[in-house]
Amino acid sequence: MRRPYKLSTRTEVRPGPLPTPCWHWTGGRSGSAGYGSITRGGRLYAIHEYTFLCRYGYLPSGMVLDHLCDNRLCCNPAHLKVSTAANNCRRGRNAKLSREQADEIKRRRAAGEKLEAIAADYGVSGAMVSFIASGRSWGSQDKPHVRI
């Protein structure tokens, strides 16, 4: 019988931006995204996904995990929030626009301002301004983050 895996052998408790410390993964990493990884039962898991599943049992279909601490190597389940992929990307480190900026783009476009002028102000493409203005991107009411 296989012994249970001890995360404590591959984690360091470090202070982070939240009231509870990050559990910083010091084990292996997978791919270029910089997330920690672990293999269990012949399956490769991102370490944050693995610890979340151990704590809560499941991840709702179509949802992803968002690191509230913005530390890709953190595997503390208390720092993970169930989210849509779109919301996770919007909150992520590569997000170009905030919700307030997207709302301002909608207002400016509705007032008749040209796509190119708005796009230049925000450093995005005219197509992105069009998607935001039409609600195809940054819709008026995206699914909110869900905390389990």
NORPE-V141475 format. One record per residue. RES is the residue in three letters. PSI is psi in whole degrees, -180 to 180 (NA if undefined). OMEGA is omega in degrees with one decimal (999 if undefined). BURIAL is I if it has 16 or more other C-alpha atoms within 10 Angstrom, else O. Layout:
BEGIN
[[RES	PSI	OMEGA	BURIAL] [RES	PSI	OMEGA	BURIAL]]
END
This chain:
BEGIN
[[MET	136	-178.1	O] [ARG	135	177.4	O] [ARG	148	176.7	O] [PRO	147	-179.9	O] [TYR	131	179.1	O] [LYS	109	178.7	O] [LEU	-26	-176.4	O] [SER	-22	179.0	O] [THR	-15	-177.4	O] [ARG	17	178.5	O] [THR	152	173.4	I] [GLU	135	177.0	O] [VAL	122	-177.5	O] [ARG	146	175.9	O] [PRO	149	178.1	O] [GLY	-166	-176.0	O] [PRO	-11	-178.2	O] [LEU	164	-179.1	O] [PRO	-30	177.5	O] [THR	150	-176.9	O] [PRO	156	172.7	I] [CYS	145	169.5	I] [TRP	94	-173.1	I] [HIS	119	-178.6	I] [TRP	126	178.9	I] [THR	3	178.9	I] [GLY	-156	-175.0	O] [GLY	160	176.0	O] [ARG	155	-179.3	I] [SER	134	175.0	O] [GLY	-173	-175.1	O] [SER	-6	-176.6	O] [ALA	-17	176.3	O] [GLY	13	177.8	O] [TYR	144	174.1	I] [GLY	155	-178.6	I] [SER	158	179.4	I] [ILE	145	176.3	I] [THR	126	177.4	O] [ARG	130	178.2	O] [GLY	32	179.6	O] [GLY	5	-179.8	O] [ARG	139	176.4	O] [LEU	126	178.4	O] [TYR	147	163.2	I] [ALA	137	-172.8	I] [ILE	-35	179.1	I] [HIS	-35	176.8	I] [GLU	-42	-178.9	I] [TYR	-48	-178.9	I] [THR	-35	176.6	I] [PHE	-46	-179.9	I] [LEU	-37	177.0	O] [CYS	-38	-177.1	O] [ARG	-45	-170.9	O] [TYR	-16	174.8	O] [GLY	-29	-178.5	O] [TYR	161	172.6	O] [LEU	122	-177.7	O] [PRO	143	-178.5	O] [SER	134	177.7	O] [GLY	1	-178.5	O] [MET	161	178.7	I] [VAL	173	178.1	I] [LEU	134	179.3	I] [ASP	126	176.2	I] [HIS	110	178.7	I] [LEU	-26	-178.9	I] [CYS	-6	-178.2	I] [ASP	28	177.9	O] [ASN	106	-176.0	I] [ARG	-21	179.7	I] [LEU	2	178.1	I] [CYS	134	178.1	I] [CYS	23	176.3	I] [ASN	116	-177.7	I] [PRO	-24	178.4	I] [ALA	-16	179.9	I] [HIS	7	-176.3	I] [LEU	137	179.1	I] [LYS	136	175.1	I] [VAL	132	-173.3	I] [SER	165	169.4	I] [THR	156	177.6	I] [ALA	-38	-179.5	O] [ALA	-47	178.9	O] [ASN	-37	178.5	I] [ASN	-44	179.2	I] [CYS	-40	-178.9	O] [ARG	-31	-179.3	I] [ARG	-14	-173.3	I] [GLY	175	-175.7	O] [ARG	-17	179.3	O] [ASN	8	-179.4	O] [ALA	133	-179.3	O] [LYS	-29	-174.1	O] [LEU	149	172.2	I] [SER	169	176.5	O] [ARG	-41	-179.1	O] [GLU	-40	178.3	O] [GLN	-42	178.2	O] [ALA	-41	177.8	I] [ASP	-39	178.1	I] [GLU	-39	176.5	O] [ILE	-44	178.7	I] [LYS	-45	-179.7	I] [ARG	-45	-178.1	O] [ARG	-41	-179.9	I] [ARG	-41	178.9	I] [ALA	-28	178.4	O] [ALA	-2	175.2	O] [GLY	6	179.6	O] [GLU	146	-177.0	O] [LYS	144	179.3	O] [LEU	-47	-174.0	I] [GLU	-39	-179.9	O] [ALA	-44	179.5	O] [ILE	-46	-179.4	I] [ALA	-43	-179.8	I] [ALA	-38	-179.9	O] [ASP	-32	-175.4	O] [TYR	-2	178.9	O] [GLY	32	177.5	O] [VAL	173	-179.4	O] [SER	161	174.3	O] [GLY	-35	178.2	I] [ALA	-40	179.3	O] [MET	-42	177.1	O] [VAL	-43	178.5	I] [SER	-44	178.9	I] [PHE	-42	179.9	O] [ILE	-46	-178.0	I] [ALA	-34	-178.7	I] [SER	-8	-179.1	O] [GLY	2	178.4	O] [ARG	-24	174.2	O] [SER	144	-176.1	O] [TRP	50	178.7	I] [GLY	163	-174.3	O] [SER	-31	-179.7	O] [GLN	84	176.3	O] [ASP	160	176.2	O] [LYS	133	179.2	O] [PRO	166	172.3	O] [HIS	144	178.8	O] [VAL	127	178.9	O] [ARG	129	178.8	O] [ILE	NA	999	O]]
END
